[in-house]
Amino acid sequence: MRRFLVVLDVDSTLIENEVIELLASEAGSLERVAAITEEAMNGRLDFAESLRARVATLEGLTAQDVSTAVSRITVTPGARELIDAVHAEGGLVGAVAGGFHEAIDALARELGLDHWQANRLETRDGVLTGKVDGPVVDAAAKARALRHWAADNRIPARQTVAIGDGANDLEMIHAAGLGVGFDAKQAVRDAAHVHIGTRDLSQVLPLLGLRG
């Protein structure tokens, strides 16, 4: 039986959105945040610094504002098919987000993910402070998560798959047995073993021998 560990980036990979931009729309800072996101995803800004700068614009948002933003998340076509097919072969699926637990937790449970990791937004009295609570999930953290989940489940490196689109995904793509760029920035296209230009995650299945 084939047994894979597939680890996906979340924003613009597992989902069609950038959650920080959905939140920024609620905060009235979308234009500024989108510009910083574009620079970070192309590797022109340090991710951790860029995330803190973007989160700072969210200060004052309430739990209801966050809920409104999260309600607009759209799962990428083919994601459920990919997850179900990997599970059917005894494999595991994880997700690592430069985004936030507040957005991914319910979705991860709904999709049946086995593992997930994300940043957390700091709150005080139910209101966002504009800070990240704890260490930032950056490129190195994504690679560590992939290696950790593989080791914990005794899955060899050659059976690991990383799927992502931005500079923050490069280290996990290098760490995986198969690195897949998904509608990716040029740096990721250059680094990945294969690139998928169609926004359909089920296109990963033939690469795993799970669909003809």
Order of alpha helices (4+ residues) and beta strands (2+ residues): beta-alpha-alpha-alpha-alpha-alpha-beta-alpha-beta-beta-beta-alpha-beta-alpha-beta-alpha-beta
